[in-house]
Amino acid sequence: MLLAINDCPALVLNADFRPLSYFPLSLWSWQEAIKAVVSDRVSVVSQYDRVIHSPSFALKLPSVIALKEYVSQERRPAFTRFNVFLRDRFACQYCGDAFPAHDLTFDHVVPRSRGGRTTWENVVSACSPCNLRKGGRMPTKASMLPRRTPRQPSVWELQESGRGFPPNFLHDSWRDFLYWDTELDPS
């Protein structure tokens, strides 16, 4: 079956042939991928059967591309709500249940009202019911200790965590470059 042209993103690999990101998966639209190919910034590793045409040439759409110059990854990830959820694998650190990102909140282990700061070491993912139940109390007073001690993850740890959440669409040509947790592999 021929994919619609807008359903042909390219998996972007760093120059070491590892994905730039697992979550979200590093993908470029077919237009971005073609621009990068024509400007000689990437090498085409694999292609779709889909062909685009111009007046002077025809080109198969790339399905996997690798950057020609290595992009170094930051050693310390940014502190963001999403990265906290990713560190905690989208699970409430009090009850252990997993949730979509839009159903999670983040909780200050030591409440801000008691001097707690918004840092990697003091913030955990929490579902709304657990967050409300703990309220502004200290974890021991609420009998709600986080399942894991919160700490700043490395970029590598966030990448590893992201591997646990494969996207809905994985083209066959991408599988050699992506290493998902086997129990979560949709194939």
N, C-alpha and C positions, 0 to 999 in steps of 0.2 A: 504494500500500500504506500502510495506517495504521500509524504507529509505535506501539509500546507506550509507555505514558505515561512509564515510567522511562527510555526512550530519547529523551527530548525535552529535553536540556539547553539552556540559553540562553547564547549567546555574549555576554560582557560587554565592552562598550566603555567607554572613558573618555569624558568629556564632549567630547573632541576627535574622537570616533569612531574611535579607534585601540584595539586590544585592550589590556587591562591587562597581559597577558602572552601571549607566544607559546609558551613552553615552561616549565612546562606551560601549555597554552592556558587562558585565563581563561573558565571555564564555571561556571554555577550550575545546580543541580538545578531542575526545574520548580517545586518548592515554594518555593525561595528566590526565584526569579524572580517568582512570583505575589505573594509577600509584598512584594517591592520595588515591584511595579506598584501594588498596593493601597495601599501607604503613600506613593505618589507620589515615590519616590526615583529612579525611572528613567523613561525614555521608551521605548516599544515601537517598534522600528524595523522588525521583521519578525515574522511569526507562522507557526506550524505550522498544519496543517489540523485538528489535534486540539483538541477543545473540552472544557473542564471546566465542571461545573454546580454551582451552589449553589441553595438554595431561592429566592433572589431574582434571580439573574443567571446568564448563561452567558458564558464568556470563552475566546477562543482562546489556546492556550499560546504565550508569546513565544519566538521562536527567536533573535532578536537584540535586546538591550536596551542603552541608553546611559545612563550615570550622568548625573544632572542637575547634579551638582557635580563639578568636576575634581579628581581625586586626583593630586597631584604624585608623580612617581617619584623615589626616592632617587637621588642622583647617584653614590654609591659603593656597588656591590653588596656584600653580605655575603660574607665568605670562607667558603665551605662546600665540601665535597667535590663536591657536585653542580654548583656553579657553576664549579669548576675543570674538571670534565668538559665542561660546556657551553662554556666558553671555548675548550677544546681540541677542540671538536666531536666528542667521544666517540671520539677517536683516540689511540692510543699515540704519544707524542711522540718515541719512539726508533725504532720500526719503521714507524710510519705506518698500521698496520692499525686499522680501526674496530671498536668493541666495544659491546655493551650496557653500561649503567652498572654493572650488578652484576658484570661481568667485568673492570672496570678497578680499578686501585689508584692511589694517588697517590704519586709519588716525590719525595723531596727531592733537587734537583739537586746542591747541596752537602749531603752527608749530615749528619744531625743529630749523628752521632758526631764530625764534623769542624767543629762549630759552626754548621751550617746551621739556619736558622729556618723555621718554618712560616708562610710569607708567599706572597702572589701571585707575587712575583719569584723564589721558590725552589722552587715546587712545580709539577709537571707531571703529566698523566695518563700512566699507563704500564700496559701489560698485565703480567700476572704473570710470564711468562717473561722479559721485558726487565727488570722490576724485580729479579727474582732474579739475573739475569746481571750487572747493574750492581752490585748489593749495596751495600756501604758505601764504594765507591770514588768518587773524583772522576770527572767525565765524561771528561776527557782520558785518565786512566789506564785507564778501561774502554773507551775509543774509542766512547763513546756520548754524543754531543752532542744535546740536544733539537733537533728540527726547527725550532721557533720559540722565540725568547727569551721566557721567561715574564714576564708583566707583569700589573698590575691592569687588568681591563677596565672600561669604563663600563657602566652599565645598558643604554644603547643598544646597545653591542656584544654584550652577552649576548642582548638581544632579537633582534638580527640573526642571531646564531648559532642561536637557537631556531627561527627561521623555516626553517632547513634540515631540520627534523624534524617534518613534518606528522603530526597524529594519525591513527589508523586511521579515524575517522569525521569527515567534514566535511559538514555539511548544506549544500545548495545556497544557502540564504539567507545563509550566512556568507561565501561566496567573495568578495563585493564588499568585504569588510573585512579579508580575510587575504591576504597577499602572500607566497606560498611560493616558494622557489627552483624555477624551472620544471622543471629536470631531476628534481626529487624529488616533483613534484606527482602524487598518486595517481590523479587523474582521467584 
